[in-house]
């Protein structure tokens, strides 16, 4: 099989790239996805995300390594393994981030990635219901969250980008195919090898290989291909093809800790999600396309500054009119409840993604090293205190019966930190493992080309130099829009030469 472009990963970024690069009928594009088609109805019902985070076939089933930052727990680390990737299983919250996030990227030496540079690519991806905001981001405020939803259905990247393009004769989508490695001729990427149905196949590439497998998958594929830190590759028996020490380093993620309260006098999702009330919600969804089955992970978000040294908000707080019962299973509580989930917007803790062996089917080691920095620990404690203040505000206090988690017996900073370590989790914002930049630990340049190699790019959330302050799906789609524009500009320049 041959193609002009091979895209590895049909997640948020991969679907965008497949659509944009196949717009030219003369360009042959192959999109490879390890998972299958997005036919499961839970994907398309917005509230279905609650049943998808640990789905046995629609996710990779990853767990992070046990780490002291989370009291030695090996926490679930969901990543989508289906057309649309994590945009098919996430909580559908769409936030661009703070302008300072992207201006910081530019200050790190990444030309063309300031707020003013990236804003047009956000707008290219967006289709608003209601008045479009010049900045639906994360200022110091509280307000409704935007959702990747239209009416009664989730609008994943597969639905919005891939579906309109999938019948193009120059676009081929290969599903249930696990990429084993990138094929090289010296420093040139010339193809991709993958396994499917028990056989090994390859695709030869005339122009470029594009990794869009996400912050876990992209560094893993590079490492399996012999591109990475020589010390790490030597330990796991992978011959070094190209030394690039930053591959898999710099993993950044947001760490979520919750405050939940039992409430009275207000209808919540807890009691609406069972019995006759739930039957009514199903009818509302089927006949009107409204109600709780259309809800994202949160409907309201607050951005707040809790650390004196921060120049802009440093805590994101998502509010939900429901609460989970205590325990490892994601089940709504029996009593009416509300939740405030907080995370530090710009964590300083840095982790890693590392291949455990030279076997493509063995999951990589994942360790975000949550709360390994003192600033991060102070921020999570400050965020929990802020969430308590929200529930004590007059507008909410009249409904609050009592605090369920952390509980009234948890008061000191040390107790709050221990609670966060024991009960917190990922908020699914893995990024930065193939970071963009000019420094020695960068993996790609500001044109998203892998340093030291030809005809190979990474275009997904892994190229962020630093994690954006809020939800990361919108910035990931922006990166793919901009990455596609960079490639198409190069093609136009070649044709004009």
N, C-alpha and C positions, 0 to 999 in steps of 0.2 A: 504494500500500500504506500502511496506517495501523497504528499500534501505540501502546500506552500507554508502553512502554519499548523503546528500541532499545539493544542492547548491542553494542559494536564490539570484536570479538576473542573467540574461543572457546577461550582458553587457560585456565590454572589459575583465574584470577579470573572470567573470563567464564562458565565452566561452572557455578561456584558460584552466581553471580548469576542465571543462567537458571533453575536449579533453584529457588532460594528465591523469586524474584519471580513465577514461574509457578505456585506452589502454590495461589494464589487463582485459581480457574477464570474469574473475571470480568476478570482482568488479562491484556491481550494483550501478549506479549513476542516480540520478534524478535531473534535472535542472528545476527550477521554474522561470518563467518570467511573470511579470504583463502585459506586452504588447503582441502583436501578432507577426505573422511571418513577415519577412523583404521582403515582396512582392512589396512594392511601388517602382515603377521605379526610382523615384527621389532619393532614397537611393543610387542606384548603379551608377547613373550619377554623377560624382564628383562635378560639379558645382551646382547640385541640392540641396546642403546643404543650399543655400540661401533661399529656400522655406520650409525648415524643422524646423527652430529654434522655430517657434511658431505653428507647425503643431498640429491640435486638437487631433489626435489619436496617433501620433508617439512620442509625448513628454508628460511629466506629467503636463504641463501647470502651473508650479510653478511661483510665484512672490516672490521676497524678501520683507521683511517688509520695510515700509517707514522708512528712517533713515536720521539723520542730515548730515551724510557724503556724501550723494547724494542729498542734498537740499530737503529732505523729500519725494523723489520719491520712488515708489514701482516698482523696475525694473524687467523686465522679467528675469527668471532664468531657461533657458532651460536644461532639462535632458532627455535623450532618454528613451522611453518606447516602446521597440521593441527588437526583437532578435538583438544582437549586442550593445544594449544600446546606449550610447553617441557616440560610434565609428561608428554607422550607420547614425549619423546626424552631426558630427563635421566637422571642416574645413580640416581634414586629414593631419595636419602638424605633422611630426615625428621628435622629438628632444629628445635626452636622458637627457640632462641637463648638468650642470657643475660637474666635479669630486668632487669638494668641497661640493656639495649638499649632496652626499652620505657619504663622509668622516665625515661630520657634524652629520649625523644620527648615525654613529658608535661612535663618540665622546660623544653623549648623552647617551651611554650605550647600544646600540643595536648591539650586536655581530653578525658578519656575514653580515653587511649591508654597509660596506665601498665600495668605487668605485671599488677596485680590486675584492671584493666579488661579486658585482652585475653585473659587465661587462659580464661574461659568460652567464648570463640569458638574457641580452639585445641581445647578439649575437645569442642565441638560437631562438629568435623570428624573426630575421631579414633575409630578402632575398633581396639582393641588386641588382639593375641594375647599372652597371658601377663598378668602383673600390670602394671597401668597405673601409670606413674611420675608423681608430681605435677609433676615437672620433668625431662622427657627433654631436657635442654638442654646447656649447655656449661660446666660447672664445671671446676675444675682437676683433671682426672681422665683416665682412659683407659677405654674400654669399647666394647661392641657398638653399632653404629649401628642406628637404626630405619629401616625401608624402607616405601615406598608400594607394597606388594606383598601379594597374598593368594595363598598357594600358589604355583602355577606361573606366575601372570600378574601383569604390571604393573597397578597400580591408578592410572591417570591420572585427572585431573579429568574427562575425557570419560567414562571408564568408571564412575566412582563418583558423579558428580553429573549429568552430562548424559544418560547412557543411561536412568536411571530416569524422567527427565522428558520424554524426546524424543517420546513418543506423546501427550502432552497436547495437546488441540486448540487451546489458547490459546498454545502455544509453537511458533514457526516458526524453523527453523534454515536459514540461507542460506549455502551454502558456495561456494568459488571466487569470492568477491566482494571486490574491493579497494575499500575506502572511499576516496573522493576528498576529501571535506570534510564538515564539519558545516554545516548550513544555519541561518541566523539571521534573525530579525526583530528588528532592533535588538539588544538585549542578550539576547534570548530564543533559546535553541536550539529550533528547530521541526522539525528533520529531519536526515536523512543522505543524501548522494549517494554512489553507488557504481557501479563498473563490473563487468559480468559478461557473459561471452560476447560481448564486442564492443559491448554496448549500455550506456547510462547510465540508471540507475534511481534512484528516490528513495523514501524512507520518511518519512512525516509522523508526528510524535510528539505525543501528547496530554499526556504527563507529562514524561519526562526522556530525554535522551541520556546514556548511560553509556559512557565510554571505558574499555576493559579490554584494550587492545592491547599492554600491557607497557611496559617502560622505554625501548624503542626506538620502538615503534609509536604509543603515546599522544602523546608530544610531537610526533612527526612529523605526525600527523593534525591536532593543534592548529595547528601552523605552516602546514600547507597550507590551513587554514581562516582564516588571517589573525590567529591568536592567538599572540602571542609577542613577542620582542624586536624593536622597530621597526627597529633598525639591521640586524639579521640579515635580517629579512623584506625590507627595501628592497634589500639586496645580491642577493637571489635572485629578485626580481621578483614578490613576493607582496604585494598590497595589505593594509595593516594594518586589521583589523576591531576588534581590542581589544588594546591594549598590555599585555603581561604579560612582563616581561623575564626571569623565571626559567624559562620554558618551554624544556626541553632542556638547561638548565644543571645543575650539581651531580651529573653522572653518577658513580656510585660502583660499584666492582666489586672482587671479590677476585682477586688475582693469584697463580697457582699456580706453584711451583717444586718440582722433584722431586729426591730422592736415590734412586738405584736400586743394588741390590747383586746380584751373582751369588751363588747359594746352593747348598749341597749337603746332602743328608741330609733334605730336606723336600720334599714334593710341592708344586708350584706350578702356577698356571694355564698357564704358558708351555708346558710339555711335555704338559699335559692337554688342550690345545686343538687337538691335531693327531693324525692317525693313529688307531690302535685305541683309545687312551685317550679320544679325543673321541667316537668311536662309542659307547663305553660311557656317556659323559656324556649323549649324546642319548637313549639308552635309559632312563637314570635319569630324565631329564626327562619323557619321554613316559609312562612307566609308574608313576613314583612322585612326580613333581612336585618333585624335589629335584636337588641337584647344582649344578655351576658355572653352568648356564644360568639358574639362579634368582638369581644373585648381583647385587647392586647394585655401584656404582662402588667401594665400599669396605665392608668388614664391621666394621672397627674404627677408632675415631677417638680422638685425644688432644687435650686442650685444655691449653695450657701458657703460662706467663708467661715471656717472654724479655727484656723491657725493664724496667729498674728502676722507671721512673716509672709503669708500669701498675698499676692497683689490682686488676684481674681478669685472667684469661688473655687473651693478645693474639695467640696463634698457634693455629690449628687444624691438626692433622696427620691426614691420612687414610692408613691403612695398607692395602696390598693385597698379596695373595700372588701377584703377577705383575709383569711389567715390560715396557714397550714397548722395541722395538729402536730404536737411534738413527736419526734421520731424521724427515722431515715426515709420513710415513704412519703411522697408528695401527695398528701390527702388533706382536703379542707377540713378545718375543725368543725366539731358538732355545734359549738356555740357561736353566735354572731361575733365577728371580729374584724379588725383592721390591721394593716401592716404598713410600716415604714421601713424600706430597705435602703441602706446607705452604703456608698463606697467612696474611697478616696479617688479623686479625679486623676491625679498625676503621681502615681506611686513611684517611689525610688527603688523598690526591691526589683531585682533582676534574676531571672531564672534561665532555664535552658530546655532545649529539645535535642535528644541524642539518640541515634540509632543504637539499639542494643546488640545487634549482630548484622551480618550481611544478608540476612533473610528478609525479603520485602514484606512478607506476611506477618512478621513479628512487630507488634506495636512499639513505637519509640518510647524512651524514657521521657517523661514530662514532669518538670518541677518548676513552678512559678516562684518558689521561695517567698511565699506571702509573708508580709510583716517582718521581714528580715532587717529592715531599716527602722531606726528610732522614729523618724518623721512619720512613717506609715503607721506606726503603733499609736502615736499621739493623735493622728488624724482619725483613725477608726474610733478611738475613745471619744474624741470631740464630736464625731458624727453621731454616735449613739446618744450622747447627751443632747445634741440638737434635736434628734428625733423625739426624745422624751419631751422636750420643750414644745414641739409641735402638738403633741397629744395633750399637753397642759394648756394650750391656747384656748381662749373662750369658745371659739367656733367648734372645737372638737371635744373639749373637756366635758361638756354637758352629756355627751354620749358614752364616755369612757367609764366602764365599771371597775376595771382594774387591769394592770399590766400582766400579760401572760409570760412574755419573754423580753428581756432577760429575767424579769421578776423583781419584786420590790426588795428582795434581800441582796441584790447585786447593786452596790453603790459606789465603791471606791474605784479609782482608775485601774488598779490591778485586777479587780474583779471583773470590770467591764472588758478589759483586754483578754482575760482568760475565757470569758464567755464568747468573745469574737473568735478566738482561736478554736474553740471547741465546736461552735455551731455555724460559723461562717462558711461560705462556699464561693466558687467562681461565679461571676456574672456573665461568663461566656464571651469575654472580650480578649482572647489570646491574640497577640500582635508582636511585631518587631523582631522576629527571629531571622530575618534576612534584610537587615536594616539598610536603608538608603543613606549614602553619605560619601565623603571623600577620605575618611579616616581609615586606619589600618583594620578596624573591626567591622567596617561596612562590607556588605555583600553585593549591593548594586549601586550604580551611580544615579544621578538625577534624571537619566533617561531610562532607568530601570533595567539597564544592561548589567549582567553579572561581571564583576571586575575580573579582568584577565582572561575572559573567554569570549568567543565570538558566536553570534547568532543564538544567544541564550538570554532570556529576560525572566524576571520574576515580577508578577503583577498581581498583588493581592495584599491582604492585611499585614503580611509578614514584612513588607518593605517600610512600614512606618518607622521612622527613627525613634519616636517616642509615642506612646499610646495617646490617642485623643481623649479629652476629658470626659466624654460621655459615651453613649452607645456607639459601637464601632461599625455597624452595618452600613450606615450612610457614607462614612468616609471610605469604606472599602469599595463601594460602588463608584464613588467619585474617582478613586485611584484607577479603577479599571477604565472608566470613561476617558480619563486623561492618558492612561497608558495606550489605549487604542488610538487616540488622536496622535500621540507621538509616533506610533508605528505607521499610521496612514500618512503622516507628514513625511516620514522617511521615504515611503513608497512614491509619493508625488515628486520628491526631489530627485529620485533615481530616474523617473520617467522623463523629467524635464532636462536632465543632464545630457 
